[in-house]
Amino acid sequence: MGLDDMDSAIIRAMLQRYQGNVMEVARVLKTTREKIRYRIGKFRLR
């Protein structure tokens, strides 16, 4: 499992846990909303 796979799995799980609330996911992961949105697009999570 590569870093992209781990990143994708973590973000997917967090989006499920917080019902798609990107701001909450960013807060919990201590990153920005923009970085989460970038990864959502990169991994086609939506």
C-alpha positions in Angstrom: 0.0 0.0 0.0 1.5 3.3 -1.1 1.2 6.7 0.4 -1.5 7.8 -2.0 -3.5 4.7 -1.1 -3.2 5.4 2.6 -4.1 9.1 2.0 -7.1 8.1 0.0 -8.3 5.6 2.6 -7.9 8.0 5.5 -9.8 10.9 3.7 -12.5 8.5 2.5 -13.0 7.2 6.1 -13.0 10.7 7.6 -15.5 12.0 5.0 -17.9 9.1 5.9 -17.4 9.7 9.6 -18.2 13.4 9.3 -20.9 13.0 6.7 -18.9 14.8 3.9 -18.1 17.9 6.0 -14.8 19.0 4.5 -14.2 21.7 7.1 -14.6 19.2 9.9 -12.3 16.7 8.2 -9.7 19.4 7.7 -9.9 20.5 11.3 -9.5 17.0 12.7 -6.6 16.2 10.3 -5.0 19.6 11.1 -4.8 20.8 7.5 -6.6 23.2 5.3 -9.9 22.8 3.5 -8.2 23.5 0.2 -5.8 20.6 0.7 -8.7 18.2 1.5 -10.6 19.5 -1.5 -7.5 18.9 -3.7 -7.2 15.3 -2.5 -10.9 14.7 -3.0 -10.4 15.7 -6.6 -7.1 13.8 -7.0 -8.5 10.6 -5.7 -12.0 11.1 -7.2 -13.7 10.6 -3.9 -16.9 12.4 -4.9 
